[in-house]
Amino acid sequence: MSPGGGFCNEVIESRVTYGDSDAATSSVEFRSSLYKKAASSLSVNVGIPPNSDVHELLECPVCMTLMYPPIYQCPSGHTLCSNCKARVHNSCPTCRQELGNIRCLALEKVAESLELPCMYQLFGCHDIFPYYSKLKHEKNCKYRPFSCPYAGAECSVTGDIPSLVMHLKDDHKVDMHDGSTFNHRYVKSNPHEIENATWMLTVFNCFGRQFCLHFEAFQLGMAPVYMAFLRFMGDDEEAKQFSYTLEVGGNGRKLIWQGIPRSIRDSHRKVRDSQDGLIIQRNLALFFSGGNRQELKLKVAGRIWKEN
């Protein structure tokens, strides 16, 4: 037992807040609320009622999420997670005593004996995990929500694929097209203005799935470029079942790119920075556009197909 630890046997008396920790982030609230619903629906399988003393003890009183080692306690036995310990400036959020570095080894040991449902149970994951394996699984659970793939704004919306498709259509006014072939024209009156601020997104429905075609202008080092690439609205394993080509040209010249669509699990910036797509230098793009090279008029054609 840790000195002055009181065996960590007190149920958390109240859900207190402290300083700049007075509210959990939306993602934390999402995790906590999903866990409670999942635990409630699976309490028979888990073997502990959701409102039991053990469950209460394993919740951090500040962020309301489950605690993982190291779990800290004050001299009176009140516990909190390691992340919140730094946020409350070494003062117990329950009794205001100095926290120090007392570990609640007893509670950490109790947690080892528990099995809990995945927090994404409501999205379809029905697996049960040992307490300390649960967090690792949830980071890569195939049922975890997807982030909005729209690149033109910092959108925090998450959800399953059908809800994100409706979100893109209704909230971002993204063009939706059916079919596996496309021919798009991109026009920009002043192509010399490239400040990482030109984004275009189109969603294609084919093979019972959705694909996001991105086209944007940005600086690649010192060189202004245009880039087109495709992302798959689903997980990486399923994305690998598809391939696509992009083609751009003019004045008797042509560039062709063939690749595998990237899952929207990979952020837009990650895909762009990896240069995994059709990249067109500005001078070449203006050459393809013809005319006096003062206006961008690019025609990008493409095809999506499913590999056997």
C-alpha positions in Angstrom: 0.0 0.0 0.0 1.2 3.5 -0.8 2.0 5.6 2.2 -1.1 7.6 3.3 -3.0 6.0 0.4 -6.0 4.6 2.4 -6.0 1.6 0.0 -8.0 3.7 -2.5 -11.2 2.2 -1.1 -13.3 5.4 -1.1 -15.9 5.7 -3.8 -15.5 9.1 -5.5 -17.8 11.3 -3.5 -18.7 13.9 -6.2 -17.9 14.9 -9.8 -15.9 18.0 -9.1 -14.2 20.4 -11.4 -11.1 22.4 -11.0 -9.5 25.4 -12.7 -9.1 25.0 -16.4 -10.4 21.4 -16.2 -14.0 22.4 -15.7 -15.2 20.8 -18.9 -14.1 17.8 -20.9 -13.7 18.2 -24.6 -16.4 17.0 -26.9 -14.3 13.9 -27.8 -14.0 13.0 -24.1 -17.7 13.4 -23.6 -18.3 11.2 -26.6 -16.0 8.5 -25.3 -17.6 8.7 -21.8 -21.2 8.7 -22.9 -20.6 5.8 -25.4 -18.8 3.8 -22.7 -21.7 4.2 -20.3 -24.3 3.1 -22.8 -22.2 0.2 -23.9 -21.5 -0.9 -20.3 -25.2 -0.6 -19.4 -26.3 -2.8 -22.3 -23.6 -5.4 -21.7 -23.5 -5.4 -17.9 -24.6 -9.0 -17.7 -21.6 -10.1 -19.8 -19.1 -7.8 -18.2 -20.1 -9.1 -14.8 -20.3 -5.7 -13.0 -23.3 -3.4 -12.9 -22.5 0.0 -14.5 -23.0 1.9 -11.3 -20.9 -0.3 -9.1 -18.2 1.0 -6.8 -15.5 -0.5 -9.0 -16.8 1.3 -12.0 -17.0 4.6 -10.1 -13.5 4.2 -8.8 -12.1 3.7 -12.3 -13.6 6.9 -13.6 -11.4 10.0 -13.3 -13.5 12.7 -11.4 -12.1 15.4 -13.7 -12.4 14.1 -17.3 -14.9 11.3 -16.5 -13.0 8.8 -18.6 -11.6 5.4 -17.5 -8.2 5.6 -15.8 -5.1 3.7 -16.9 -1.7 3.4 -15.1 -0.3 5.4 -13.7 -3.3 6.1 -11.5 -2.6 8.7 -8.8 -4.2 9.4 -5.4 -4.0 12.1 -2.8 -3.2 11.2 0.9 -7.0 10.8 1.5 -7.4 8.2 -1.3 -9.1 10.3 -3.9 -7.9 9.2 -7.4 -7.4 10.8 -10.8 -5.7 10.0 -14.1 -2.2 11.0 -15.0 -3.4 13.4 -17.7 -5.6 15.4 -15.3 -2.9 15.3 -12.6 -0.9 17.8 -14.6 -4.0 19.9 -15.3 -5.0 20.4 -11.7 -1.6 21.7 -10.7 -0.8 18.9 -8.2 -3.9 19.7 -6.1 -6.5 17.1 -5.4 -9.7 18.1 -7.2 -11.9 16.6 -4.4 -10.3 17.7 -1.2 -7.6 20.2 -2.4 -4.7 18.4 -0.6 -1.4 18.2 -2.4 -1.2 15.2 -4.6 2.4 14.3 -4.7 3.3 11.2 -6.7 1.4 8.5 -4.8 0.4 5.7 -7.1 -2.9 3.8 -6.4 -1.4 0.4 -7.0 -4.4 -1.4 -5.5 -6.8 0.1 -8.0 -4.4 -0.6 -10.9 -4.4 -4.2 -9.8 -8.2 -4.4 -9.6 -8.4 -3.0 -13.1 -6.4 -6.0 -14.4 -9.2 -8.4 -13.5 -11.9 -6.5 -15.4 -13.2 -7.2 -18.9 -15.1 -4.4 -20.6 -17.0 -3.8 -23.9 -15.5 -1.7 -26.7 -16.7 1.9 -26.5 -17.9 1.6 -30.1 -20.3 -1.2 -29.2 -23.2 1.0 -30.4 -21.6 1.2 -33.8 -21.3 -2.6 -34.1 -18.3 -3.8 -32.2 -19.5 -6.5 -29.8 -16.1 -7.7 -28.5 -15.1 -7.8 -24.9 -11.5 -6.9 -23.8 -9.4 -7.1 -20.7 -9.3 -3.6 -19.2 -5.7 -2.8 -20.2 -6.2 -4.1 -23.8 -9.4 -2.1 -24.4 -7.8 1.3 -25.1 -5.3 -0.2 -27.6 -8.2 -1.9 -29.5 -10.3 1.2 -29.6 -7.5 3.2 -31.3 -7.8 0.9 -34.3 -11.4 -0.4 -34.0 -12.9 -0.7 -37.4 -16.2 0.5 -36.0 -14.8 3.8 -34.7 -16.4 6.9 -36.4 -14.8 8.5 -39.4 -13.8 12.2 -39.5 -15.4 14.5 -42.1 -13.2 14.4 -45.3 -13.9 18.0 -46.3 -10.6 19.8 -46.6 -11.7 23.4 -47.0 -12.4 24.0 -43.4 -11.5 22.5 -40.0 -14.6 20.4 -39.7 -14.9 18.4 -36.4 -17.9 16.3 -37.4 -17.5 12.5 -37.1 -19.8 9.7 -37.9 -20.5 6.6 -40.0 -20.2 6.8 -43.8 -24.0 7.4 -44.5 -24.2 10.2 -42.1 -21.0 11.8 -43.4 -22.3 11.6 -47.0 -25.4 13.5 -46.0 -23.3 16.0 -44.0 -21.1 16.7 -47.0 -24.1 17.2 -49.2 -26.2 19.3 -46.8 -23.6 21.3 -44.8 -20.7 21.6 -47.2 -22.8 21.6 -50.4 -20.4 19.1 -52.1 -21.3 17.9 -55.6 -22.5 14.3 -55.7 -22.2 12.2 -58.8 -23.1 8.6 -59.7 -20.7 6.5 -61.9 -17.2 5.3 -62.0 -15.9 7.6 -64.8 -15.7 11.4 -64.7 -14.5 14.4 -66.6 -14.1 17.6 -64.6 -13.1 21.1 -65.6 -11.3 23.3 -63.2 -11.1 27.0 -64.0 -9.3 29.7 -62.1 -9.2 33.3 -63.3 -5.9 34.2 -61.5 -3.8 31.0 -61.3 -0.8 33.0 -59.9 -2.6 33.3 -56.5 -1.7 30.1 -54.7 -1.8 30.4 -50.9 -2.8 26.9 -49.7 -6.4 28.1 -50.0 -7.9 26.5 -53.1 -9.8 23.3 -52.3 -12.4 21.4 -54.4 -14.2 18.2 -53.5 -16.5 16.0 -55.4 -18.0 12.7 -54.2 -18.6 9.8 -56.5 -21.0 6.9 -55.8 -20.0 3.7 -57.5 -19.7 0.0 -56.6 -22.0 0.7 -53.6 -19.2 2.9 -52.1 -18.3 6.6 -52.0 -15.1 8.2 -53.3 -13.8 11.7 -52.7 -12.0 13.5 -55.5 -9.8 16.3 -54.2 -8.3 19.0 -56.4 -6.3 21.9 -54.9 -3.5 24.4 -55.3 -0.6 24.8 -52.9 3.1 25.4 -52.6 5.3 22.4 -52.8 8.5 23.8 -51.4 9.0 26.9 -53.5 7.0 25.6 -56.5 3.3 26.3 -57.0 1.5 23.1 -58.0 -1.9 21.7 -58.5 -2.8 18.2 -57.2 -5.6 15.8 -57.7 -6.1 12.6 -55.7 -8.9 10.2 -54.6 -9.9 9.1 -51.1 -12.1 6.2 -50.2 -14.9 6.6 -47.7 -14.1 3.5 -45.6 -11.2 1.6 -44.1 -7.8 1.1 -45.6 -8.3 -2.7 -46.2 -11.4 -2.1 -48.3 -9.8 0.9 -50.1 -7.1 -1.5 -51.4 -9.8 -3.4 -53.4 -10.0 -0.4 -55.8 -7.8 1.4 -58.2 -8.2 4.7 -60.2 -6.6 6.7 -62.9 -6.4 10.5 -63.4 -5.6 12.1 -66.7 -4.9 15.7 -67.6 -3.5 17.2 -70.8 -3.7 19.7 -73.6 -1.7 20.9 -76.7 -1.0 17.3 -77.6 0.6 16.4 -74.2 -0.9 14.3 -71.5 -0.1 13.3 -67.9 -1.6 10.1 -66.4 -1.6 8.9 -62.8 -2.7 5.5 -61.5 -3.0 4.7 -57.9 -5.0 3.2 -55.0 -7.5 5.5 -53.3 -6.4 6.4 -49.7 -8.8 5.7 -46.9 -10.3 8.8 -45.2 -8.7 7.4 -42.0 -5.7 9.2 -43.4 -6.1 12.9 -43.1 -6.4 15.1 -46.2 -3.1 16.8 -45.2 -1.3 13.4 -44.8 -2.3 12.3 -48.2 -1.4 15.6 -49.8 2.0 15.8 -48.0 2.8 12.3 -49.2 2.3 13.5 -52.8 0.2 10.4 -53.4 -1.7 11.7 -56.5 -1.5 13.6 -59.7 0.8 16.6 -59.3 0.9 19.3 -62.0 3.4 22.1 -61.9 1.8 25.5 -62.5 3.7 26.3 -65.7 2.7 22.9 -67.1 -0.9 23.4 -66.0 -1.0 26.8 -67.8 0.5 25.2 -70.9 -2.3 22.5 -70.8 -4.8 25.4 -70.5 -3.7 27.0 -73.8 -4.5 30.6 -74.6 -2.4 33.4 -73.2 -1.5 31.4 -70.0 -3.3 33.9 -67.8 -6.2 31.6 -66.9 -6.3 28.1 -65.7 -8.5 25.8 -67.6 -7.7 22.2 -66.7 -9.8 19.2 -67.7 -9.2 16.2 -65.4 -10.6 12.9 -66.5 -10.6 9.7 -64.4 -11.9 6.2 -63.9 -12.4 4.1 -60.8 -12.6 0.3 -60.9 -12.6 -2.6 -58.5 -9.8 -5.1 -58.6 -10.7 -8.8 -58.9 
